[in-house]
Each structure stands twice: as structure tokens, then as C-alpha cells.
Amino acid sequence: MEETIRIMCPNLLCRKVLGVPSSARGKTVRCKGCSTAIRIPEKATDPADAAAKPAANAKKPA
């Protein structure tokens, strides 16, 4: 069974939560509530991975 991605409409007057299939990654879908175009991210980012990697432009200790 295909995984469903839940994403919130960015339109502040709508904010509807949409369920889209994982096959929609990298594509643009329309909100059923307000017809706003929403780009589905290619890959979900893992917050633990982001915290473990230091920022590229961070200052190095002297």
C-alpha cells in the first residue's frame, strides 16, 4: 500500500490538511479547499539528521 503524505495548505485563509500519495513527491498539487498550488517536497527531512550536521557557514573555533 502506498504511503500518504499529509501537508497543510499554505494559504492562511484555508489551512486545510491534505493527504497526497507519496508518488506526488516533487510535483505540484492543488488544494481542494482553495485551489492554491502546493509543491510536494522531494524527500522528508529528518530533524535528527539536520541537528547532527553542523551548518556549512558556521564559525570555526579559533
C-alpha positions as CSV (number, residue, x, y, z in Angstrom):
1,M,0.0,0.0,0.0
2,E,1.3,3.4,-0.9
3,E,2.3,5.8,1.8
4,T,0.2,9.0,2.3
5,I,1.9,12.4,2.9
6,R,0.0,14.9,5.0
7,I,0.6,18.5,4.1
8,M,-1.1,21.7,5.2
9,C,-2.3,24.3,2.7
10,P,0.0,27.4,2.9
11,N,-3.0,29.7,2.3
12,L,-3.6,31.4,5.6
13,L,-7.3,31.6,4.9
14,C,-7.6,27.9,4.2
15,R,-5.0,25.8,6.1
16,K,-6.7,22.6,5.0
17,V,-4.7,19.4,5.7
18,L,-4.3,17.4,2.6
19,G,-3.4,13.7,2.2
20,V,-1.5,13.0,-1.0
21,P,0.2,9.8,-2.2
22,S,3.9,9.5,-1.9
23,S,4.1,9.3,-5.7
24,A,3.3,13.0,-5.7
25,R,6.7,13.9,-4.3
26,G,8.4,16.6,-6.4
27,K,5.1,17.5,-8.1
28,T,2.6,20.4,-7.6
29,V,-0.9,19.6,-6.4
30,R,-3.9,21.9,-5.9
31,C,-5.7,22.3,-2.6
32,K,-9.2,21.0,-2.7
33,G,-10.4,23.8,-0.4
34,C,-9.0,26.9,-2.2
35,S,-7.2,25.7,-5.3
36,T,-3.8,27.0,-4.1
37,A,-0.9,25.3,-5.9
38,I,1.3,23.4,-3.4
39,R,4.7,21.8,-4.3
40,I,5.2,18.5,-2.5
41,P,8.8,18.1,-1.2
42,E,11.1,15.5,-2.9
43,K,12.1,13.9,0.4
44,A,11.1,14.4,4.0
45,T,13.9,15.8,6.1
46,D,14.8,14.1,9.4
47,P,15.1,16.7,12.2
48,A,17.7,14.4,13.9
49,D,19.9,14.4,10.8
50,A,19.7,18.2,10.4
51,A,20.7,18.8,14.1
52,A,23.6,16.4,13.8
53,K,25.2,18.2,10.8
54,P,26.9,21.5,11.6
55,A,26.0,24.5,9.4
56,A,28.3,25.0,6.5
57,N,28.7,28.7,7.2
58,A,29.1,28.3,11.0
59,K,32.2,30.0,12.5
60,K,35.1,27.7,13.3
61,P,36.6,27.8,16.8
62,A,39.9,29.7,16.9
